[in-house]
């Protein structure tokens, strides 16, 4: 039996139809149908499908590790079979034809050499001579090639000793950047020196301005550094007023060497994050309304709200863990804790 058949039989024993299982797993029904039928061409990429098979096995009460292993084995066999079907057979070599072609090339090369020994004629019937041959020096008017002792090598090269990068590019640059290097270094040194002088000037100017300010006592003001004030009948300074929070900060961290499938929903919109995340990874969100966090591997993820660590829960027992951040509830709790303060916020206004 295939892993898809096992999952389908377990789902039917549980009494779930395909639509209800899709709602519980948050997976489209067509993808669940492809998983049950073993249609690998219609399945998502391997990482997503592996997590889906894991969650599906938890929902119907099967061993998720065993079902995931069966899925990976069948997916590998499917890919190997498709690669073999797409492979093209290699073509052989015609050794006999190659031998005949080599022999014919040798005959043509010999005939071409014989033709090169004879002087050629132009369109007007005049004989054209090659300066590399000496015609008419032997009987029968045959020619012979000049020997090496009759030629003299040139003492100078025909082309200047210019290096070329390739056959299509021009000559290599003769170190234009190297010739400007001393000027570049001198300019950088002058710039650094100018920055040092400017820093010294500004620092000295700030010290002089501070020293020029006279330390004159001002009458009519009390010393705020003392609790009871400077006068005998002075009143203590009021304590700072606490202000209600304007947002909550949610963050998650994936441990190093671990992988977890994570989904994050902000407000009433769609998923902001929906992917496999490999550690180490960390991300934070500012929550002013609501935020829902979903994962299938809570052991690899650490979540916190305003720096305090919290734990996701599996309310349905389907292997999918979630945690919801409600900023309105956080603000209401803050107002309840600061009900006796003057800075407490009005819950109705928030």
C-alpha positions in Angstrom: 0.0 0.0 0.0 1.1 3.5 -0.7 1.2 6.3 1.9 -1.7 8.0 0.2 -3.9 4.9 0.5 -3.0 4.6 4.2 -3.9 8.2 4.9 -7.3 7.9 3.0 -8.3 4.7 4.8 -7.4 6.3 8.2 -9.4 9.4 7.3 -12.5 7.3 6.4 -12.2 5.4 9.6 -12.2 8.6 11.5 -15.4 9.7 9.7 -13.9 12.8 8.0 -14.7 13.6 4.5 -12.1 15.4 2.3 -13.6 18.9 2.8 -13.6 18.6 6.6 -10.1 17.3 6.7 -9.0 20.2 4.5 -10.6 22.7 6.9 -8.9 21.2 9.9 -5.5 21.1 8.2 -5.8 24.4 6.4 -4.9 22.7 3.2 -6.8 22.9 -0.1 -8.9 19.8 -0.9 -7.2 19.3 -4.3 -3.8 19.0 -2.7 -5.2 16.4 -0.2 -6.6 14.5 -3.1 -3.3 14.5 -4.9 -1.6 13.2 -1.7 -4.1 10.4 -1.3 -3.8 9.4 -5.0 0.0 9.7 -5.1 -0.2 12.3 -7.9 3.3 13.8 -7.4 3.0 16.1 -10.4 0.1 18.0 -8.7 1.7 18.2 -5.2 3.6 21.3 -3.9 7.4 21.2 -3.5 8.8 18.4 -1.3 9.4 20.5 1.8 5.7 21.7 1.9 4.3 18.3 1.1 6.4 16.6 3.8 4.9 18.9 6.4 1.4 18.4 5.0 1.8 14.6 5.2 3.2 15.0 8.8 0.1 17.0 9.9 -2.3 14.7 8.0 -0.9 11.7 9.8 -1.3 13.4 13.2 -4.9 14.3 12.3 -5.9 10.7 11.5 -3.9 9.2 14.4 -1.0 7.6 12.5 2.7 7.7 13.1 3.9 10.9 11.3 7.5 9.8 11.1 6.7 6.5 9.3 4.3 8.2 6.9 6.8 10.9 6.1 9.5 8.3 5.4 7.1 6.5 3.0 6.3 9.7 1.2 10.0 10.6 0.7 10.8 7.1 -0.6 7.9 7.2 -3.2 8.8 10.7 -4.3 12.4 9.6 -4.9 11.2 6.6 -6.9 9.0 8.9 -9.0 11.8 11.3 -9.8 14.2 8.5 -10.8 11.6 7.0 -13.1 10.9 10.3 -14.8 14.6 10.9 -15.3 15.0 7.6 -16.9 12.1 8.2 -19.3 13.6 11.5 -20.3 17.1 10.2 -21.0 18.1 9.8 -24.7 20.2 6.8 -25.9 23.8 7.6 -27.0 24.6 7.2 -30.7 27.4 4.9 -31.9 30.3 5.5 -34.1 30.8 4.2 -37.7 34.4 3.0 -37.6 34.2 1.7 -41.2 33.1 5.1 -42.5 35.8 6.9 -40.5 38.5 4.7 -42.0 37.3 5.3 -45.5 37.1 9.0 -44.9 40.6 9.1 -43.5 42.0 7.2 -46.5 40.2 9.5 -48.9 41.5 12.6 -47.0 45.1 11.2 -47.4 44.6 10.8 -51.2 43.2 14.3 -51.5 46.1 15.7 -49.5 48.6 14.0 -51.8 46.9 15.3 -55.0 46.9 18.8 -53.5 50.6 18.6 -52.9 51.2 17.6 -56.5 49.2 20.5 -57.7 51.1 22.9 -55.5 54.4 21.8 -57.1 53.2 22.9 -60.6 53.2 26.7 -61.5 49.7 28.1 -61.8 48.3 30.3 -64.6 46.0 33.3 -64.4 42.9 34.0 -66.6 45.1 35.4 -69.4 47.2 32.3 -69.7 50.3 33.7 -68.0 52.3 31.5 -65.6 52.2 32.5 -61.9 55.3 31.6 -59.8 55.5 31.2 -56.1 58.6 32.8 -54.5 58.9 29.7 -52.2 59.7 27.4 -55.2 62.5 27.3 -57.7 60.9 26.3 -61.0 62.7 24.8 -63.9 65.9 23.9 -62.1 65.4 20.2 -62.6 64.7 18.1 -65.7 61.1 18.0 -66.7 60.5 21.6 -65.4 59.7 20.4 -61.9 60.1 22.7 -59.0 61.8 22.4 -55.6 61.2 24.2 -52.4 63.9 26.7 -51.3 66.1 25.1 -48.6 66.6 26.6 -45.3 70.2 27.6 -46.0 69.0 29.9 -48.8 66.7 31.9 -46.5 67.8 34.5 -43.9 65.7 35.1 -40.8 64.8 38.7 -40.0 66.7 40.4 -37.2 63.6 42.3 -36.1 60.1 41.1 -35.4 57.5 42.0 -38.0 55.1 43.2 -35.4 55.8 45.2 -32.3 55.9 43.4 -29.0 52.4 44.4 -27.9 50.4 42.0 -25.8 46.8 41.4 -26.8 44.2 39.9 -24.5 42.4 38.1 -27.4 42.1 38.2 -31.2 39.2 40.7 -31.2 40.3 43.2 -28.5 42.8 46.0 -28.8 46.2 46.1 -27.2 46.3 45.7 -23.4 46.4 48.9 -21.4 49.8 50.0 -20.4 49.1 50.4 -16.7 46.9 53.6 -16.7 45.7 52.9 -13.2 49.2 52.2 -11.9 50.4 55.5 -13.3 47.7 57.3 -11.4 48.2 55.3 -8.2 50.6 57.8 -6.5 48.1 60.7 -7.1 45.3 58.6 -5.6 47.3 57.7 -2.5 48.3 61.4 -2.1 44.7 62.6 -2.4 43.6 60.0 0.2 46.3 61.2 2.6 45.3 64.8 2.2 41.6 63.9 2.8 42.4 62.0 6.1 44.6 64.9 7.3 41.8 67.4 6.6 39.3 65.3 8.5 41.6 65.1 11.5 42.1 68.9 11.5 38.4 69.5 11.3 37.7 67.2 14.3 40.4 69.0 16.4 38.9 72.4 15.5 35.4 71.5 16.4 36.4 69.8 19.7 38.4 72.8 20.8 35.5 75.2 19.9 33.1 73.2 22.0 35.4 73.3 25.0 35.9 77.1 24.7 32.1 77.6 24.5 31.5 75.6 27.6 34.3 77.5 29.5 32.9 80.9 28.4 29.5 80.2 30.0 29.5 82.0 33.5 28.3 80.0 36.5 25.9 82.6 37.9 23.3 81.6 40.4 19.7 82.3 39.4 17.3 83.5 42.1 13.7 82.6 42.3 14.2 78.9 41.4 14.3 75.9 43.7 16.8 73.1 43.6 15.1 70.2 41.9 17.9 67.7 42.9 16.6 67.5 46.4 13.5 65.6 47.4 12.1 68.3 49.8 13.1 71.3 47.7 15.4 74.1 48.6 13.0 76.0 50.9 11.7 74.6 54.2 8.0 74.6 53.0 8.9 73.2 49.5 6.8 70.3 48.1 8.3 67.2 46.6 8.5 66.8 42.8 5.7 64.8 41.2 6.5 61.3 40.0 6.6 60.7 36.2 3.2 59.8 34.7 3.0 56.3 33.2 1.7 56.2 29.6 -0.2 53.2 28.1 1.5 51.1 25.4 0.7 51.9 21.8 1.7 48.5 20.5 3.0 45.0 21.4 6.1 43.4 20.0 5.9 39.7 19.0 9.0 37.8 17.9 10.0 34.2 17.1 13.4 32.5 16.9 14.3 29.2 15.1 17.1 27.3 16.8 20.3 26.6 14.9 20.2 23.4 12.9 16.4 23.1 13.1 13.7 23.6 10.5 10.1 24.5 11.2 7.0 25.3 9.1 5.7 28.8 10.3 2.7 30.9 9.4 2.0 34.4 10.7 -1.4 36.2 10.2 -1.5 39.9 11.0 -5.0 41.4 11.6 -7.7 40.1 9.3 -5.4 39.8 6.3 -3.7 36.8 4.7 -0.6 35.1 5.8 2.5 37.3 6.1 4.8 34.3 6.5 4.0 30.8 5.2 7.2 28.7 4.6 9.8 26.4 6.0 12.4 28.3 8.0 15.8 26.9 8.9 17.7 28.2 11.9 19.3 30.2 13.1 16.5 32.7 12.2 14.7 35.5 14.1 11.9 38.0 13.2 9.8 40.5 15.1 6.3 42.1 14.4 4.7 45.2 15.9 1.1 44.3 16.9 -1.5 47.1 17.2 -4.6 44.8 16.6 -4.2 41.0 16.5 -1.5 38.5 15.3 -1.8 34.7 15.0 1.3 32.4 15.0 1.1 28.8 13.6 3.8 26.1 13.5 4.0 22.3 13.1 7.3 22.0 15.0 7.1 23.9 18.3 10.2 22.3 19.8 12.4 24.2 17.3 10.7 27.6 17.8 10.8 30.1 20.7 8.2 32.9 20.8 7.8 35.9 23.0 5.6 38.9 23.5 7.2 42.2 24.7 10.3 40.1 25.8 8.3 37.5 27.8 8.4 34.0 26.5 5.1 32.3 25.7 4.1 28.8 24.6 1.9 27.8 21.6 -0.9 25.3 22.2 -2.5 22.5 20.1 -6.2 23.1 20.9 -7.5 20.6 18.3 -4.9 17.9 18.8 -4.0 17.9 15.0 -0.3 18.5 15.5 -0.7 22.2 14.5 0.3 24.6 17.4 -0.8 28.3 17.5 -0.6 31.4 19.6 -2.7 34.6 19.3 -1.6 38.1 20.4 -4.6 40.4 21.1 -3.4 44.0 21.7 -6.8 45.1 23.0 -6.6 42.5 25.8 -3.0 43.6 26.6 -4.1 47.3 26.8 -7.1 46.4 29.0 -4.8 44.5 31.4 -2.4 47.5 31.5 -5.3 49.8 32.4 -6.5 47.5 35.1 -3.0 47.4 36.6 -2.7 51.2 36.5 -6.3 52.0 37.5 -5.2 54.2 40.4 -2.7 56.3 38.3 -3.6 59.5 36.6 -2.0 58.3 33.3 -4.3 55.3 32.9 -5.8 55.1 29.4 -9.6 54.9 28.8 -10.4 51.4 27.7 -13.4 52.7 25.7 -11.1 55.1 23.8 -8.8 52.3 22.7 
